[in-house]
């Protein structure tokens, strides 16, 4: 037996001993296979805390955004914490991935500012649309249609969806901060920069960017808290305490209106929810898994399990009373801290449950305190533009059309519609029609039908 064989034989003996004595290992090792992933309980917990700190802003931002749509902020706060804990726990125990879930930024803005405030649907109907999109999401995942859809959508349009949502978030953030204001002559113009709100929001934004560049954990949360604290001294905000028993979730629990969501005018909303959930969540899962070294050749190990966890969270979130839940790219921060298994995600879930007792603090956070976080997230989302093939105009132009029409029409739905339609048209008239996947024709046709027979919003 040569030296290599001896090493292999010894390795086999070690593995055999490990496999025959599972009872001697702790529950964390048996459940999450820490040794196999080269990590420890301590590392996973620290990674979980890091992820939580980088995404905890959602417990402040989500009630603020959905509250603008008329939803009870206290109940949304509870729903946000519960669905983040539930979805992340499923990801931890079922898929064993260090990825956290929570209501998605961009999707909540579309829910509140477009579906409810612009299109005029009730928030109950919007929740119904989230529920239907969640059911569709679950079905295409269970029957493995999700991979087919993903392969059929052009890469440039996938990028444009992320960029467009970033631009949409940016204009909302600037409006909330008071930096932009309405104008009859130019539609939007510069706001009053001398107000305390604008000054504090500006300070918060620079603070977040600096702390993030210095790799300070929880940079976004620190920025929100700092602006909120300063608002009590310089902007007339009032403090109502920090701790309290969790408010009731009854005002939003099972309040979705599925019947209203099935009406013709909101079907395109379901499509938008579905497409954004599809690409945002899948891209995040793949991206974070790649950073963690969990990406096997060609696809992610246990991919369907992680996709099912993500799909189920959307479904459950609509029942609890919040907009679409998705995988958080901030999970990459925990991966950078060493997180490799579901124990990282389970730590995040426990921390979200603990956050339920700070509802008074969440209610004291003004819109101009969360605006810097929104604007910072928007800036990060625009980095996807670098992935476009700028030499191929039939790819770039539809992508740019998609991204720009989202904020300029104040509608993510319109952005997606113009993007898919322009992509199909440009490919057709440049002799590349056969290269276009049938899914593009289908989605473009649905949007065209909507504009012709239903009208635009």
C-alpha positions as CSV (number, residue, x, y, z in Angstrom):
1,X,0.0,0.0,0.0
2,X,1.5,3.4,-1.0
3,X,1.4,6.6,1.0
4,X,-1.6,7.9,-0.9
5,X,-3.6,4.7,-0.2
6,X,-2.6,4.9,3.5
7,X,-3.9,8.4,3.7
8,X,-7.2,7.5,1.9
9,X,-7.5,4.5,4.2
10,X,-7.0,6.5,7.3
11,X,-9.4,9.1,6.0
12,X,-12.0,6.4,5.4
13,X,-11.5,5.0,8.9
14,X,-12.0,8.5,10.4
15,X,-15.1,9.0,8.4
16,X,-16.4,5.6,9.5
17,X,-15.8,6.4,13.2
18,X,-17.6,9.8,12.8
19,X,-20.6,8.2,11.1
20,X,-21.0,5.5,13.6
21,X,-21.1,7.7,16.7
22,X,-23.7,10.5,15.9
23,X,-25.0,10.3,19.5
24,X,-21.7,11.6,20.8
25,X,-22.1,14.8,18.8
26,X,-24.0,17.9,19.9
27,X,-27.4,18.7,18.5
28,X,-26.0,21.5,16.4
29,X,-23.5,19.2,14.7
30,X,-26.1,16.5,14.1
31,X,-28.6,19.0,12.7
32,X,-26.3,21.3,10.7
33,X,-23.2,19.2,10.0
34,X,-20.8,21.9,11.2
35,X,-17.7,19.8,10.8
36,X,-18.5,18.9,7.2
37,X,-18.8,22.6,6.4
38,X,-15.7,23.6,8.3
39,X,-17.3,25.8,10.9
40,X,-18.2,25.9,14.6
41,X,-21.1,26.9,16.8
42,X,-19.4,30.1,17.9
43,X,-18.6,31.1,14.3
44,X,-22.2,30.4,13.2
45,X,-23.7,32.5,16.1
46,X,-21.4,35.4,15.4
47,X,-22.3,35.2,11.7
48,X,-26.0,35.1,12.5
49,X,-25.6,38.2,14.7
50,X,-23.8,40.0,11.9
51,X,-26.5,39.1,9.4
52,X,-29.2,40.3,11.8
53,X,-27.4,43.6,12.4
54,X,-27.1,44.3,8.7
55,X,-30.8,43.6,7.9
56,X,-32.5,44.6,11.2
57,X,-33.5,47.9,9.5
58,X,-36.4,46.1,7.9
59,X,-38.3,46.0,11.2
60,X,-38.2,49.8,11.2
61,X,-38.6,50.4,7.4
62,X,-41.3,47.9,6.6
63,X,-43.9,49.2,9.0
64,X,-43.1,52.8,7.9
65,X,-43.6,51.9,4.1
66,X,-46.7,49.8,4.5
67,X,-48.0,52.2,7.0
68,X,-48.1,54.8,4.2
69,X,-50.5,52.5,2.5
70,X,-52.9,52.6,5.5
71,X,-51.8,49.4,7.1
72,X,-51.7,49.4,11.0
73,X,-47.9,49.9,11.7
74,X,-48.0,48.0,15.0
75,X,-49.5,44.9,13.4
76,X,-47.1,45.2,10.4
77,X,-44.2,45.4,12.9
78,X,-45.3,42.1,14.4
79,X,-45.9,40.5,11.0
80,X,-42.5,41.5,9.9
81,X,-40.7,40.0,12.8
82,X,-42.8,36.8,12.7
83,X,-42.4,36.1,9.0
84,X,-38.7,36.9,9.2
85,X,-38.3,34.4,12.0
86,X,-40.6,31.8,10.4
87,X,-39.1,32.0,6.9
88,X,-35.5,32.0,8.2
89,X,-36.2,29.1,10.5
90,X,-37.5,27.1,7.5
91,X,-34.4,28.0,5.6
92,X,-32.2,26.9,8.5
93,X,-33.9,23.6,9.4
94,X,-35.1,22.5,5.9
95,X,-32.4,23.7,3.6
96,X,-29.5,24.2,6.0
97,X,-28.3,27.4,4.4
98,X,-27.0,30.6,6.1
99,X,-29.5,32.7,4.3
100,X,-32.1,34.9,6.1
101,X,-35.5,35.9,4.8
102,X,-37.7,39.0,5.5
103,X,-40.1,41.3,3.6
104,X,-38.2,42.5,0.6
105,X,-37.2,46.1,0.0
106,X,-38.6,47.4,-3.3
107,X,-41.5,44.9,-3.2
108,X,-42.9,46.7,-0.1
109,X,-42.5,50.0,-1.9
110,X,-44.3,48.7,-4.9
111,X,-47.0,47.3,-2.7
112,X,-47.6,50.6,-0.8
113,X,-46.8,53.4,-3.3
114,X,-48.0,51.9,-6.5
115,X,-50.6,49.2,-5.9
116,X,-52.3,51.0,-3.0
117,X,-51.6,54.7,-3.3
118,X,-51.3,55.1,-7.1
119,X,-53.5,52.3,-8.5
120,X,-56.1,52.7,-5.8
121,X,-56.5,49.2,-4.5
122,X,-57.0,48.5,-0.8
123,X,-54.1,47.0,1.1
124,X,-56.3,44.0,1.7
125,X,-56.5,43.4,-2.1
126,X,-52.7,44.0,-2.4
127,X,-52.2,41.3,0.3
128,X,-54.4,39.0,-1.8
129,X,-52.1,39.7,-4.8
130,X,-49.1,38.7,-2.7
131,X,-50.9,35.5,-1.6
132,X,-51.7,34.6,-5.3
133,X,-48.1,35.3,-6.4
134,X,-46.9,33.2,-3.5
135,X,-49.1,30.3,-4.6
136,X,-47.8,30.6,-8.1
137,X,-44.3,30.9,-6.8
138,X,-44.8,27.7,-4.7
139,X,-46.3,25.8,-7.6
140,X,-43.5,26.6,-10.1
141,X,-41.0,25.7,-7.5
142,X,-42.6,22.4,-6.6
143,X,-43.0,21.4,-10.2
144,X,-39.5,22.7,-11.1
145,X,-40.9,25.2,-13.6
146,X,-38.9,27.9,-11.9
147,X,-35.6,26.8,-13.6
148,X,-37.3,26.9,-17.0
149,X,-38.6,30.4,-16.4
150,X,-35.3,31.6,-15.2
151,X,-33.5,30.2,-18.2
152,X,-36.1,31.8,-20.5
153,X,-35.8,35.4,-19.3
154,X,-32.9,37.4,-20.8
155,X,-30.0,38.1,-18.5
156,X,-30.2,41.8,-19.4
157,X,-33.8,42.0,-18.2
158,X,-33.0,40.3,-14.9
159,X,-30.3,42.9,-14.3
160,X,-32.7,45.7,-15.3
161,X,-35.3,44.6,-12.8
162,X,-32.9,45.0,-9.9
163,X,-31.5,48.3,-11.2
164,X,-35.0,49.7,-11.8
165,X,-36.2,48.8,-8.3
166,X,-33.1,50.5,-7.0
167,X,-34.0,53.7,-8.9
168,X,-37.5,53.4,-7.7
169,X,-36.3,53.2,-4.1
170,X,-34.1,56.1,-4.7
171,X,-36.9,58.5,-5.7
172,X,-39.0,57.3,-2.8
173,X,-36.1,57.9,-0.4
174,X,-35.4,61.4,-1.7
175,X,-39.0,62.2,-1.4
176,X,-39.2,60.9,2.2
177,X,-36.1,62.9,3.1
178,X,-37.6,66.1,1.7
179,X,-34.7,66.4,-0.8
180,X,-37.0,66.3,-3.8
181,X,-40.4,68.0,-4.0
182,X,-43.3,68.2,-6.5
183,X,-43.2,70.9,-9.2
184,X,-45.8,72.0,-11.7
185,X,-43.2,73.1,-14.2
186,X,-40.7,70.2,-14.0
187,X,-42.7,67.5,-12.1
188,X,-40.0,67.2,-9.5
189,X,-37.5,69.8,-8.1
190,X,-35.2,70.4,-5.2
191,X,-36.8,70.5,-1.8
192,X,-36.0,72.9,1.1
193,X,-32.5,71.9,2.2
194,X,-32.7,74.0,5.3
195,X,-35.2,71.8,7.2
196,X,-34.0,69.6,10.1
197,X,-35.3,66.5,8.3
198,X,-33.2,67.0,5.2
199,X,-30.1,67.8,7.3
200,X,-30.6,64.7,9.5
201,X,-31.3,62.4,6.5
202,X,-28.1,63.6,4.8
203,X,-26.1,63.0,8.0
204,X,-27.6,59.5,8.2
205,X,-26.8,58.7,4.6
206,X,-23.1,59.6,4.9
207,X,-22.8,57.9,8.2
208,X,-24.2,54.6,6.8
209,X,-21.9,54.8,3.7
210,X,-18.8,55.5,5.9
211,X,-19.5,52.8,8.4
212,X,-20.3,50.3,5.6
213,X,-17.0,51.2,3.9
214,X,-15.2,50.6,7.3
215,X,-17.0,47.3,7.5
216,X,-18.7,48.1,10.7
217,X,-21.4,45.5,11.4
218,X,-24.9,47.0,11.4
219,X,-24.0,50.1,9.5
220,X,-27.5,50.6,8.2
221,X,-29.1,50.1,11.6
222,X,-26.6,52.5,13.3
223,X,-27.5,55.1,10.7
224,X,-31.2,54.8,11.3
225,X,-30.8,54.8,15.1
226,X,-28.5,57.8,15.0
227,X,-30.9,59.9,12.9
228,X,-33.8,58.8,15.1
229,X,-32.0,59.9,18.3
230,X,-31.0,63.2,16.8
231,X,-34.6,63.8,15.7
232,X,-35.6,64.0,19.4
233,X,-33.3,66.9,19.9
234,X,-33.5,68.8,16.5
235,X,-36.7,67.8,14.7
236,X,-39.4,67.7,17.4
237,X,-39.8,63.9,17.6
238,X,-41.3,62.4,20.7
239,X,-40.0,59.3,22.6
240,X,-42.5,56.7,23.9
241,X,-40.0,54.2,25.4
242,X,-38.2,51.2,24.1
243,X,-39.8,48.0,25.5
244,X,-43.4,46.9,25.5
245,X,-45.4,43.8,25.1
246,X,-45.8,42.9,21.4
247,X,-48.9,44.7,19.8
248,X,-51.7,42.6,18.4
249,X,-51.3,41.2,14.9
250,X,-55.1,40.9,14.6
251,X,-55.6,44.0,12.4
252,X,-53.6,42.4,9.5
253,X,-53.8,38.7,10.3
254,X,-55.9,36.9,7.6
255,X,-57.1,40.3,6.3
256,X,-56.1,39.6,2.7
257,X,-58.8,40.0,0.0
258,X,-58.2,37.3,-2.6
259,X,-61.5,38.0,-4.4
260,X,-60.4,41.6,-5.1
261,X,-57.0,40.4,-6.1
262,X,-58.5,38.3,-8.8
263,X,-60.1,41.3,-10.5
264,X,-58.7,42.2,-13.9
265,X,-57.0,45.4,-12.9
266,X,-54.7,43.8,-10.4
267,X,-53.7,40.7,-12.4
268,X,-50.7,42.6,-13.8
269,X,-49.7,43.4,-10.1
270,X,-49.6,39.6,-9.4
271,X,-47.4,39.2,-12.4
272,X,-45.0,41.9,-11.2
273,X,-44.9,40.5,-7.7
274,X,-44.2,37.0,-9.2
275,X,-41.4,38.1,-11.6
276,X,-39.6,40.3,-9.1
277,X,-39.9,37.6,-6.4
278,X,-38.6,35.1,-8.9
279,X,-35.5,37.0,-10.0
280,X,-34.6,38.8,-6.8
281,X,-34.8,35.8,-4.5
282,X,-33.1,33.3,-6.9
283,X,-30.3,35.8,-7.7
284,X,-29.7,36.3,-4.0
285,X,-29.7,32.6,-3.2
286,X,-27.2,31.9,-5.9
287,X,-25.0,34.9,-5.1
288,X,-24.8,34.2,-1.3
289,X,-24.3,30.5,-1.9
290,X,-21.4,31.3,-4.2
291,X,-19.7,33.5,-1.6
292,X,-20.1,30.7,1.0
293,X,-18.6,28.1,-1.3
294,X,-21.9,26.2,-1.4
295,X,-22.3,26.3,-5.1
296,X,-21.8,23.0,-6.7
297,X,-21.0,22.7,-10.5
298,X,-23.8,24.2,-12.4
299,X,-26.3,24.7,-9.6
300,X,-26.7,25.0,-5.9
301,X,-26.8,21.9,-3.7
302,X,-30.3,21.5,-2.1
303,X,-31.4,24.3,-4.4
304,X,-35.1,23.2,-4.5
305,X,-35.2,23.1,-0.7
306,X,-34.0,26.7,-0.4
307,X,-36.4,27.8,-3.1
308,X,-39.3,26.1,-1.4
309,X,-38.4,27.8,1.9
310,X,-38.4,31.1,0.1
311,X,-41.7,30.4,-1.7
312,X,-43.4,29.3,1.4
313,X,-42.4,32.4,3.2
314,X,-44.2,34.6,0.7
315,X,-47.4,32.6,1.1
316,X,-47.2,32.7,4.9
317,X,-46.3,36.4,4.9
318,X,-49.5,37.4,3.1
319,X,-51.5,35.6,5.7
320,X,-49.7,37.4,8.6
321,X,-50.1,40.7,6.9
322,X,-47.0,41.9,5.1
323,X,-45.7,42.3,1.5
324,X,-43.6,39.7,-0.2
325,X,-40.8,37.9,1.7
326,X,-37.5,37.2,0.0
327,X,-34.0,36.1,0.6
328,X,-31.8,38.9,1.8
329,X,-28.5,39.8,0.1
330,X,-27.3,41.1,3.5
331,X,-26.9,37.4,4.4
332,X,-23.6,37.7,2.5
333,X,-22.3,39.7,5.5
334,X,-22.9,36.7,7.8
335,X,-21.2,34.5,5.2
336,X,-18.2,36.9,5.2
337,X,-18.1,36.4,9.0
338,X,-17.8,32.6,8.5
339,X,-21.4,31.4,8.4
340,X,-21.8,28.3,6.4
341,X,-24.9,26.4,7.7
342,X,-28.5,26.8,8.9
343,X,-27.3,27.6,12.4
344,X,-26.4,31.1,11.1
345,X,-30.0,31.5,9.8
346,X,-31.5,30.0,13.0
347,X,-29.6,32.6,15.1
348,X,-31.1,35.4,12.9
349,X,-34.6,33.9,13.4
350,X,-34.2,33.9,17.2
351,X,-33.0,37.6,17.1
352,X,-36.1,38.6,15.0
353,X,-38.3,37.0,17.6
354,X,-36.5,39.0,20.4
355,X,-37.1,42.2,18.4
356,X,-40.9,41.9,19.0
357,X,-40.6,43.6,22.4
358,X,-39.3,46.9,20.9
359,X,-42.4,48.1,19.1
360,X,-42.4,51.6,20.7
361,X,-38.9,52.2,19.4
362,X,-40.0,51.1,15.9
363,X,-43.0,53.5,16.0
364,X,-40.7,56.4,16.9
365,X,-38.6,56.0,13.8
366,X,-39.5,58.8,11.3
367,X,-39.5,58.4,7.5
368,X,-36.5,60.7,7.1
369,X,-34.5,58.3,9.4
370,X,-35.2,55.3,7.1
371,X,-34.8,57.3,3.9
372,X,-30.9,57.1,4.1
373,X,-31.2,53.3,4.4
374,X,-33.4,53.2,1.4
375,X,-31.1,55.4,-0.6
376,X,-28.1,53.4,0.4
377,X,-29.8,50.1,-0.7
378,X,-30.7,51.8,-3.9
379,X,-27.1,52.8,-4.6
380,X,-26.0,49.2,-4.0
381,X,-28.6,47.9,-6.4
382,X,-27.3,50.0,-9.3
383,X,-24.0,48.1,-9.3
384,X,-25.8,45.4,-11.4
385,X,-25.5,47.8,-14.4
386,X,-21.8,46.7,-14.8
387,X,-23.0,43.3,-15.9
388,X,-24.7,44.6,-19.0
389,X,-23.2,43.9,-22.5
390,X,-23.0,47.5,-23.5
391,X,-21.9,46.7,-27.1
392,X,-25.1,44.8,-27.9
393,X,-27.8,47.5,-28.1
394,X,-30.7,45.0,-28.5
395,X,-29.8,43.8,-25.0
396,X,-28.8,47.1,-23.4
397,X,-31.6,49.3,-24.7
398,X,-34.5,47.1,-23.3
399,X,-32.6,46.9,-20.0
400,X,-32.3,50.6,-19.7
401,X,-35.9,51.1,-20.8
402,X,-36.9,48.8,-18.1
403,X,-34.9,50.5,-15.4
404,X,-35.6,54.1,-16.3
405,X,-39.4,53.8,-16.9
406,X,-39.8,52.3,-13.4
407,X,-39.0,55.6,-11.5
408,X,-40.1,57.9,-14.3
409,X,-43.6,56.4,-14.5
410,X,-43.5,55.6,-10.7
411,X,-44.4,52.0,-11.6
412,X,-42.3,48.8,-11.6
413,X,-45.1,47.2,-13.6
414,X,-44.7,49.7,-16.4
415,X,-40.9,49.3,-16.4
416,X,-41.2,45.5,-16.8
417,X,-43.9,45.9,-19.5
418,X,-41.9,48.3,-21.6
419,X,-38.7,46.2,-21.1
420,X,-40.2,42.9,-22.3
421,X,-42.0,44.5,-25.2
422,X,-39.0,46.5,-26.4
423,X,-36.8,43.4,-26.1
424,X,-39.1,41.3,-28.3
425,X,-39.6,44.1,-30.8
426,X,-35.9,44.9,-31.2
427,X,-34.9,41.3,-31.6
428,X,-37.6,40.7,-34.1
429,X,-36.7,43.7,-36.4
430,X,-33.0,43.0,-36.2
431,X,-33.4,39.4,-37.5
432,X,-32.8,37.8,-34.0
433,X,-36.4,36.8,-33.3
434,X,-35.5,33.1,-33.2
435,X,-33.0,33.7,-30.4
436,X,-35.8,35.0,-28.2
437,X,-37.1,32.5,-25.7
438,X,-40.8,31.7,-25.9
439,X,-41.2,33.0,-22.3
440,X,-40.3,36.5,-23.4
441,X,-43.0,36.5,-26.1
442,X,-45.5,35.2,-23.6
443,X,-44.7,37.8,-20.9
444,X,-44.5,40.6,-23.5
445,X,-47.8,39.5,-24.9
446,X,-49.5,39.6,-21.5
447,X,-48.2,43.1,-20.8
448,X,-49.3,44.3,-24.3
449,X,-52.7,42.8,-23.8
450,X,-52.9,44.7,-20.5
451,X,-52.1,48.0,-22.1
452,X,-54.5,47.6,-25.0
453,X,-57.5,46.1,-23.2
454,X,-57.1,47.1,-19.5
455,X,-55.1,50.4,-19.7
456,X,-51.9,51.5,-18.1
457,X,-51.2,52.6,-14.5
